[in-house]
Amino acid sequence: MVEAFFSTTQMDFDFAHHHSLSQSQSHPFMLLSGPPSCGKTSLLFQFAYNVALEAEDDRKVVFICHRSRIESAPPFLSQGIQPSSDIFKRIQMKYVEDDEGIKKYFAAFHLHDTFPLSVVVDDFGDFFYERKCQERYGNPRGRDLALVRILALCHNAVMSSNDKGHCKLLISDTHHGDSPRLLFLYKRWVPSIFTIKGDGNGSFLLKSYSNVGSDSTEKMKIAKYSLVYQRLLLEGIIEDEEIDNHAVVSASVEQLIAAK
């Protein structure tokens, strides 16, 4: 479901329609993890936009983040998407300062008369302050304890909401090196994980894998993208070679840049 993080205008129509969010069978709880400055917030915002765009009712997408951070470093939009788009009216921004704000939101999640289409949490791990968590739990691993408890709360909240309707939860975190920070903790609660790494040439590779078992029928995909002229640009999506014989769905980079 890597295509969910990019504008459908950057993909072949038939491919985009076939892989629409409304038809996706991905797990409702997902993690996007990548190194610093790889465009995670932009990918999350495009995901939120896509969900709102495909909505068949008046429910909204809730985007949870640090207000100061997103105002100082706003997300890059995809080519063809304007900040004045009415779709953004369906994205509700919610600003919190720490993990207690996350906890309060999801602890009361079951009280919603109508659940949001999706909840997106930017920089999830950064809400957990090391010293504050250590003091709260009286434990040097207080941050890990707090993280696990909130992940469990989030998991239970979104799974319960899906018993009554349809809601996805997408969180992001920053990792250094080849794997997500605290991946062993995330794996326990988040079945669907997306990871990002640089390709060494200025672009990034977004890869998805399932954490629910080897019998998953969803194809492995890798999306190549870049951040060009303050835009999120999809360069192509490669499907698992063992399933689709190196099938590649390419976006026309030259056409997109020429359209600027």
C-alpha positions, 0 to 999 in steps of 0.5 A: 500500500505504498501508493497510499502515500502519493498523489494519484495524479502521479500514477497510471489511472488504472493502477491508482484506481486498483490500489485505492485506499477504499479497496486496500486490505491493509491492517488499520494500525500502521507505522511509517519509519524513516531517517531525519529529513526524508519527508515523513510529514509530507508522506503522512499529509499526502496519506491524510489528503488521499483518505479525505479525497476518497471519503464517501461521507462527511467524516474527517481525518485527524492529524495529530502533531506538535504545532511549533514543528509543523508550522516551522517545517510545513509538509511538501505537497504533491504536484497539482495539489493546492493549499487552497483545496477544499479537501484540506477542510476535511483534515482536522489538526490536533496539537498535543505537547507530550504522550499524555496528550496522546493518551487522553485522546485515545482513552476517550476514543470510544466515546466518539459518536462517529469515528474519524476516517483516519487518525495520523500521528506525526513523530509519535516517538518524539512525544515521549520525553526520556526524563519525564517518563523515567520520573513518572515510572521511577524506572530508567526504562520509563520511556519504553514503558510509556511507549508500550502502554500508549501503543497498546491503548492506540491498538485497542482503540482503533481495533474497537472502532473497526468493530463499529465502522472503519478507521485507520491509524497511522503513526510515524517515527524517526530512526537512524541506521537500517531499522526503525528505532525500538522496532521490537516494541512497535512490532508487538502492536503494529502489524503493518510497517513502512520503512524509508531509506535513502538510495544514495542519489538524493531520492528515497525508497519506501518499502512496506512489509506485513507483520501479521505472518507469511501467509499475507497475500499483499504484494511487496512494493517499493516506492521511489520518491524525492523532494523536488522544488518543495514538492513530494515527487513520486518517481516510480513503484516497483512490485515484488519481482517474484510475483509480477516479474519486475513489473514497474509502474513509472511516473513521468518525472520529466512531465511532472517537472515540466508542468511546474 
